[in-house]
């Protein structure tokens, strides 16, 4: 497969310096930019899929008339959070 380039982006010298100061050992600026673009693409894909699932769920609820009360959902999320916190080992002081 043939590769292509992403257009260069003009930034303030301070931003470039900050990015360069955060590079890992042996990491190039180009590798950092590529990883950042890939992460952004993945995040937007996940976000779009989440929104699509939510819209389908809304359509299903409207079609069937079956809704879940917000307090029930919040209660279930709170229960899951408490379970997760109980499983997490306590920090030593």
Helices and strands as residue ranges (DSSP letters): H 13-22, H 29-64, H 70-87
